[in-house]
Amino acid sequence: MNMSTRFPQQVVKQSSVYWVSEAVPLGAAALVPAFLYPLFGVMKSSEVAAEYFKNTTLLLMGVICVAASVEKWNLHKRIALRMVMMAGAKPGMLLLCFMCCTTVLSMWLSNTSTTAMVMPIVEAVLQELVNAEEEHEVISTAGSTITEENKPIGICQYWPFFSHLFTSDQTC
């Protein structure tokens, strides 16, 4: 085996070892070929860079940056609160709000990216509904016992299959 075919195989093997063992951070392990191929003359640096920076890669990197900034500034919680305020706990209205939010996002982003960005919003909405239900139970049990008329209305009434999400001893 000559040097031109043996060296790339060794680089791939070494990168695989770094990747699987996590001896170095995954980002650094992914960049090992980008540094070693031009260094040893296997490929030009412009060819290696072209392989790393394709349009879809840059799109996903941009969406990851946007999603990270949305979570850092708690924008997903703000959107979730606004959606719950507009729709209440009605599943049909919440679904409509999610559809509108996803539609607006997918005008500028790919569908995969939109899904990745909507998931924190869904989690925040579920958390707000659970918190509201727990707060309503605390308020209603502090004043008097709960009767059939003022039983807490929450997510479990509309979506009973979400009851497995609750970790407390509460039954829906």
N, C-alpha and C positions, 0 to 999 in steps of 0.2 A: 504494500500500500504506500502510495507516495504522500508527500507532505501536504499537498493541497486537499486531499480527501481525509487524511488522518487528523489533521489539526481541527477542522470544524467539528468532527465527531467528539474529540476530546473536550472542546469548549461546551458542547451540548451536554455531555456527561457531567462535566464540572458544574455547569449551571443547574442541572437536575439535582445534583447532590446538595448544592446550596439551597435550592428551592425546597426540597423535601425535608432536609434536616433543619432548615431555618437557622443555619449558622450565621448567616448575614440577613439583614432585612430583605423581604421579598422584592422590593423595588430595586435594591442593589443586585440581587441575583438575576433579575430580568435584564439588567443593563450590562452584565458581564460580556455577552457577545458584542454589544455595541462598542465596547472598548477594545476587546481583544481582536476582533476581525480586522479592523483597520490597522491595529498595531503590528500584526504579523502578516499583513498584506493579503489576506483572504478575500476581502472585499474593500472597495473604497468607502470612505466614511459617508459620502453622499448616498451611496446605495444602501448602506445600513440604516441611515437616518430615514430614507424613503420607506423602508420596511417598518420602522417604528412609528412614523407619523403619517398614517393613512387618515383619510377623512373621518371614518367611523371612530377611530381611536381618539382623535381630537374632539369629536362630538361628545363621546362618553366622558372624556376628561373634563370638558366644560360643564356637562350636566352634573357630574360629581361635585365640582366646585360650587355650582349653584345650589345643589341639594345641601351641601355642607353649610353654606351661608344661610340658607333658609332655616336649618336646624339651630345654628349658632345664635341667630337673632330671634328665635322662637316665633318665626312667622307661621310655622305650621300650627302652633297653638292658637295664634290669633285667627287664622282662617278657620280652624276647627270651632272656636268659640262663636265666631260669626255665623257659621253654618248651623250650629245648635240653636243659637238665638233665633235665626230665621225659620228653621224647620221644626224646632221642638224635638220631641222624642218620637215623632211619627216616622215610621220606616220609609214610607213612600216619599215624603218630603226630603228626608236625609239622602235617599238614593238619588233624587233629582238634583240636590245640591252637589253630591259627589260627581254626578254625570256632567253638570255644568262646569265644575272646577276642572275635571279631567279634559273636557272639550277645550276649554280656554288654554290649558297647558299644552295640549297636543297640537295646537295651532303652530307652536314654535319649536316643540321638542319631538323627538321620536317617541313611539308608543312605549317602548321599554323604559325610556327615561321618565316619561310621564308617570308610569306605574310606580317607578322607584320614588318619585317625588310625592305621589299621593299617599303612599303607605304611611309615612309619619302623620299625615293629616288624619287618616282613618284611625290610627292608634290614639291620637290626641282626642278625637271625638269620642271614641269608646271610653277613654279615661275620664273625660268630662261627664259623660252620662253616668258612669259608675260613681264618680264623686258626688254628683247631684243626687243620685238615689240614696247614697249613704248619708248625705247631709239631711235629706228629707226624712229618713228613718230616725236620725238622732233628734231632730226637731219634734217629730210627731210622738216619739216615745218619751221625750222629756216632759211634755205637757200632760199627756193622758195615754191611755192604752189605745192601740190601733183597732178600730172597728172595721167592718166590711166596707163602709162608705168611704173612709179616708185611708184605705190601704195604699201604700206607696206605689206610685206609678213610675216605672222605670223601663229600662231596656228589656228586661226579662218578660214583661207583659207582651211586648210586641214581637220579640225574637227569643223564644224560649230556648232555642239551640245555642244561645250565647251563655247560658247559665254555667257551662263548664269553664268559662273564663274566670269566674269569680273564685278567689282563693279563700275567702272567709267561709265561715260555717253557715252563712246566710243561704237560705233557699229562696228561689224566685217563686 
